């Protein structure tokens, strides 16, 4: 089967997007390939097509559980068998999934990076017929990347046992990051032999507008009223998301909010409503948007600056994927810049504080010295902070650094699906007196859909069960609860929590290696990214697109003509021409004459025309 035949058979497309075929050809030649494609460039097809053309399965390493589940569902909908293994699954579930991947008709195995080093995963490596090692969000493996994750380093170790080419993909990589990715994923780091294929980052249909303002609510309403189509508004704070969504609704704008604090079903319902156009504007944190390919987003508004230009570029790039004129608007003020500077200190608490948090984690969970290795802890950060009288943000970043230093793994807001085990023997199940007739089809659906459910507690898909039983999710949960009261099933409701995985036994105070040189290096990188973000906000002299492209290593560029800088320059050039003509045609004109000319609406002069006139005089242009 050719790549075009695979594309037509499973996706219904006749041709590839720019750069996709080049990346696929490189992978099919067996070359290690790094693909740098901007958001919306169709990265998934670049590994899915070659994996389908070749025998075996693709091992896809990705840190994004939501994206992992979404891609598995999309592949399954096309009749392609795919499996996902992620945080929150029991050891038995992981074992079952790996067994299916090894001996079933599976083409894609998605795993989170922390799974790579586990003994269970390693034990299956020799029987997994891996045709490609796919590294999604590949910037996470680079020490220069904005989202470095130590678990990604295990991919390099994986290559010592798996003789398969690598396809690494990222939407945002500076030249330094790209070079580091290739080095860390190469069998010979001293002489990396990656084929690097990079699409141009230009988005000619996307106008970047950076606006300093105090009245952000007014600006946002103007955008919603002045630009048609659907939009996304990004904020940092969950509560503020809800407030801004309510503000928009109170002004007649169809809006909703989305953040990680919502339950999985509610998030799914809101996302689908937005994708279908039932909700026009989604006000959200950066938890929203991964893997969403809605082509007709006309505007993306950042209520405040992102932490980095990488994050901003990726989020802004969700606008205008259909090629039509769209807008990326970034609102800022002096307080936002002060906050960016402050966040640098918050993101890197002192090493002494980080070690203290390490010890308090063990105290909180009553783990004594020289024990604890391999334990997974359910971690409630709010309760932890209340217990010790600590600030949430500082604790959060201390945990992040402990993970960077490879002492723990930290997974936030992990979803645990509803689990059910039927405890009544099958032969006596139908003799059980059930108080609700709807319980019988529910039990039949459970036995039919989940082999082994009478021996083990298994995760169940509430939405599918509800459809099978022609009921809603709340009614389903009530039935499951009542069945548990009747002692027919063991019922563990769906839950969300954060997890900490301990990499080693608890160490005595002073024995924790927090890698101070690494800390200094990471803080320096964060400082550089903050400075780049501030420069982008305050540089009103150079085309916004040019600034972004240069940051990502693209130097041969042209002015976009549509950003706020280019528009202002065009308006100023026109004003200069009119003033110069007035000056030449009215020799000896007084300042009053000039003011009369400027204030006459028929002449179409902007409010700052006099200041432009003074600038021209200072520059000697009117001599």
URGIQUI-V192071 format. One record per backbone hydrogen bond with DSSP energy under -0.5 kcal/mol. CO is the residue of the C=O (numbers start at 1). NH is the residue of the N-H. If there is no record, write none. Layout:
co/nh
CO/NH
CO/NH
This chain:
co/nh
2/6
3/7
4/8
5/9
6/10
7/11
7/12
7/13
8/12
17/20
17/21
19/23
20/24
21/25
22/26
23/27
24/28
25/29
26/31
27/30
32/195
33/35
33/168
34/36
34/197
35/37
35/170
36/199
38/41
42/46
43/46
43/47
44/47
44/48
45/49
47/51
48/52
49/53
50/54
57/131
57/132
58/60
58/109
59/61
59/134
60/62
60/111
61/136
63/65
64/68
65/69
66/70
67/71
68/72
69/73
70/74
71/75
72/76
73/77
74/78
75/78
75/80
76/79
79/81
81/107
81/108
83/110
85/112
86/89
90/94
91/95
92/96
93/97
94/98
95/99
96/100
97/101
98/102
99/103
100/104
104/106
107/58
108/83
108/110
109/60
110/85
111/62
112/115
113/116
115/118
118/122
119/123
120/124
121/124
121/125
122/125
124/127
124/128
125/128
127/129
128/130
129/57
129/131
131/165
132/59
132/134
133/135
133/167
134/61
134/136
135/169
137/140
138/141
139/142
140/149
142/145
145/148
149/152
150/153
151/154
152/155
153/156
153/157
154/158
155/159
157/160
158/161
158/162
161/163
162/164
165/133
166/33
166/168
167/135
168/35
169/138
170/37
174/178
175/179
176/180
177/181
178/182
179/183
180/184
181/185
182/186
187/189
188/191
189/192
194/196
195/34
195/197
196/198
197/36
203/206
205/207
205/326
206/208
207/209
207/328
208/210
208/564
209/211
209/330
211/213
211/332
214/216
215/219
216/220
217/221
218/222
219/223
220/224
221/225
222/226
223/227
230/298
230/299
231/282
232/301
233/284
234/303
237/241
238/242
239/243
240/244
241/245
242/246
243/247
244/248
245/249
246/250
247/251
248/251
248/253
249/252
252/254
253/255
254/281
256/283
258/285
259/262
263/267
264/268
265/269
266/270
267/271
268/272
269/273
270/274
271/275
272/276
273/278
273/279
274/277
280/231
281/256
281/283
282/233
282/284
283/258
284/235
285/288
289/292
291/293
292/294
293/295
294/297
295/322
296/230
296/298
297/320
298/327
299/232
300/329
301/234
301/303
302/331
308/312
309/313
310/314
311/315
312/316
313/317
315/318
316/319
320/323
326/207
327/300
327/329
328/209
328/330
329/302
329/331
330/211
332/213
333/336
333/337
334/338
335/339
336/340
337/341
338/342
339/343
340/344
341/345
342/345
342/346
343/347
344/348
350/354
351/355
352/356
353/357
354/358
355/359
356/360
357/361
358/362
359/363
360/364
361/365
362/367
363/366
366/368
368/371
371/506
372/375
375/377
375/502
377/379
377/500
378/380
379/381
379/498
380/384
381/385
382/386
383/387
384/388
385/389
385/390
391/395
392/396
393/397
394/398
395/399
396/400
397/401
398/402
399/403
400/404
401/405
402/407
402/408
403/406
407/503
409/501
410/412
411/499
414/497
415/417
416/495
418/460
419/492
420/458
421/423
421/490
425/428
425/429
426/429
426/430
428/431
429/432
432/434
436/439
437/440
437/441
438/442
439/443
440/444
441/445
442/446
443/447
444/448
445/449
446/450
450/453
452/455
452/456
453/422
456/458
458/420
460/462
461/465
462/466
463/467
464/468
465/469
466/471
467/470
472/476
473/477
474/478
475/479
476/480
477/481
478/482
479/483
480/484
481/485
482/486
483/488
483/489
484/487
488/423
488/424
489/491
490/421
490/492
491/493
492/419
495/416
497/414
498/379
499/411
500/377
500/502
501/409
501/503
502/374
506/370
508/511
511/513
512/514
515/519
516/520
517/521
518/522
519/523
520/524
521/525
522/526
523/527
524/528
525/529
526/530
527/531
528/532
529/533
530/534
531/535
532/536
533/537
534/538
535/539
538/540
543/547
544/548
545/549
546/550
547/551
548/552
549/554
550/553
553/555
555/557
563/567
564/568
565/569
566/570
567/571
568/572
569/573
570/574
571/575
572/576
573/577
574/578
575/579
576/580
577/581
578/582
579/583
580/584
581/585
582/586
586/589
590/594
591/595
592/596
593/597
594/598
595/599
596/600
599/601
600/603
601/604
606/609
608/612
609/613
610/614
611/615
612/616
613/617
614/618
615/619
616/621
616/622
617/620
620/623
